[in-house]
Amino acid sequence: LFIYPLHSDYPKRNFIFRLSSATIDLERSEFTDLAGFQRFIAPLEGDLCLSHDDKNYKSLAQNEIYAFDGGVKTISKGKCRDFNLMIKNQQQGSIENISLNAKDILKINATQNEVVWLYSYNNLSEIQISSNNKLLEDSKLEEMTLFVFTPENKDSSINEIVVSTNRQANLFYGKVM
């Protein structure tokens, strides 16, 4: 879905962070070794169980975020569609899952040195970008889409992203500094 910096190369592992969504079609699979990266995964649909010793498995609920060292052997069981965040170990970042009800509002503060992102995976959400309570942009997040603010595309005066919806919405959002 997204890699940062924008001209990074995933096979070379020269990225700061990467967002992706994948379909796991095998009943059992081994994850790619991503030593030097912290990984976060959440199942969007289906069943996902993870193990680091191929004996003890953790079953993840839908949308539950699980963090682990990308260099540790990781095996999955179950077929699912997932969402992933991979962050280089030296970077700080966060990921959250939120469920909004109709007329709920999520406000995310943004600074010029942060990459801020939103991922809508189950329905349409309204996105408003404001600064000092002044609306700068009004957009829509369609189902299974990503909205990213990078230092390259973010006006230094933007300090708040407001998310609202007129119905139930599930979002992942995060920041990388």
C-alpha positions in Angstrom: 0.0 0.0 0.0 2.7 2.5 0.9 6.5 2.6 1.5 8.5 5.5 3.0 10.6 7.2 1.8 8.7 7.1 -1.4 11.6 5.8 -3.5 12.6 3.0 -1.1 13.0 -0.6 -2.3 11.4 -3.3 -0.2 13.8 -6.1 -1.3 16.8 -3.9 -0.3 15.1 -3.2 3.1 16.1 0.5 2.8 12.7 1.8 3.9 11.8 3.5 7.2 8.3 2.0 7.2 5.9 0.1 5.0 2.1 -0.4 5.1 0.6 -3.4 3.3 -2.3 -5.7 3.2 -2.0 -9.3 2.2 -4.1 -12.4 1.7 -2.8 -15.5 3.4 -4.1 -18.4 1.2 -2.1 -21.3 2.9 -3.3 -23.0 6.0 0.3 -22.8 7.4 3.0 -20.3 6.3 6.3 -18.9 7.5 6.7 -15.1 7.5 9.6 -13.4 5.7 12.6 -12.6 7.9 12.6 -8.8 8.5 15.4 -8.5 11.0 15.9 -4.8 12.0 12.2 -4.1 11.8 9.3 -4.0 14.3 6.2 -5.6 12.8 2.5 -5.1 13.5 -0.2 -7.3 12.0 -4.0 -7.4 12.3 -6.4 -9.8 10.6 -9.1 -7.9 8.7 -11.1 -11.1 7.6 -10.7 -14.8 8.4 -8.7 -16.6 11.1 -5.1 -15.9 12.0 -3.0 -17.6 14.6 0.7 -16.8 15.1 3.6 -18.6 16.7 7.3 -18.0 17.2 8.2 -21.5 18.2 5.7 -23.5 16.1 4.2 -24.9 19.3 2.4 -22.1 21.1 0.0 -20.2 18.9 -1.8 -16.9 19.6 -5.2 -16.5 18.0 -5.9 -13.0 16.9 -9.3 -11.5 16.9 -10.5 -9.5 13.9 -8.7 -6.1 13.9 -6.5 -7.1 16.9 -3.0 -5.6 16.5 -0.1 -7.9 17.3 3.4 -6.5 17.6 6.6 -8.6 17.2 10.2 -8.5 16.2 10.5 -8.9 12.4 13.7 -11.0 12.8 12.0 -13.6 15.0 10.8 -16.8 13.2 7.0 -16.4 12.8 4.6 -19.0 11.6 0.9 -18.4 10.8 -2.0 -20.8 10.7 -5.3 -19.9 9.1 -6.4 -18.2 6.0 -7.1 -14.5 6.2 -6.7 -11.0 4.8 -4.4 -8.9 7.0 -3.0 -5.4 7.5 0.7 -4.9 8.3 2.9 -2.1 9.5 6.7 -2.6 9.4 8.9 0.1 11.1 12.7 0.2 11.1 14.0 -0.4 14.6 15.6 3.0 15.1 12.3 4.8 14.3 9.4 5.6 16.6 5.9 4.9 15.5 2.4 4.0 16.6 -0.6 2.1 15.2 -4.1 2.0 16.5 -7.4 0.5 15.5 -10.5 2.5 16.1 -14.2 1.9 15.6 -16.2 5.1 15.0 -20.0 5.3 15.3 -22.1 7.7 13.3 -21.3 11.3 14.2 -18.1 10.3 16.2 -15.1 12.4 15.5 -11.4 11.3 15.6 -8.9 14.1 15.9 -5.2 13.4 15.1 -2.6 16.0 15.7 0.1 16.2 13.1 3.5 17.8 13.1 5.8 18.6 10.2 8.3 15.8 11.1 5.7 13.0 11.3 4.2 10.8 8.6 0.5 10.3 9.5 -1.7 7.7 7.8 -5.2 6.4 7.9 -6.5 3.1 6.5 -10.2 2.5 6.0 -11.0 -1.1 5.5 -14.7 -1.6 5.8 -16.6 1.5 4.6 -16.6 5.2 3.6 -15.3 7.8 6.0 -15.1 11.6 5.8 -11.7 13.2 6.2 -11.3 16.8 7.0 -7.9 18.5 7.2 -7.9 21.6 9.3 -5.5 24.1 10.8 -6.5 26.4 13.7 -10.1 25.3 13.1 -10.0 26.4 9.5 -10.9 23.7 6.9 -8.2 23.1 4.4 -9.5 20.0 2.6 -12.5 17.7 2.7 -12.0 14.2 1.3 -13.5 10.7 1.5 -11.7 7.5 2.5 -13.3 4.7 0.4 -13.3 1.1 1.5 -9.8 -0.5 1.6 -8.0 2.8 0.9 -5.1 4.6 2.5 -4.7 8.3 3.2 -1.1 9.5 4.0 0.4 12.8 5.0 4.2 12.9 4.5 6.5 15.8 5.2 6.8 16.2 1.4 3.0 16.8 1.0 2.0 18.3 4.3 1.7 22.1 4.6 3.6 23.1 7.7 0.5 24.9 9.0 -1.6 21.7 9.2 -1.9 20.6 12.8 -5.0 18.5 12.9 -6.7 15.8 10.8 -10.4 15.3 11.7 -12.1 12.0 10.7 -15.9 11.7 10.9 -18.5 9.3 9.5 -22.2 9.1 9.1 -22.2 5.3 9.9 -20.1 2.7 11.6 -16.4 2.9 10.4 -13.3 0.9 11.3 -9.9 2.5 10.8 -6.3 1.9 11.4 -4.2 5.0 11.9 -0.7 5.8 13.0 2.3 8.0 13.0 6.0 7.5 12.3 8.5 10.0 13.5 
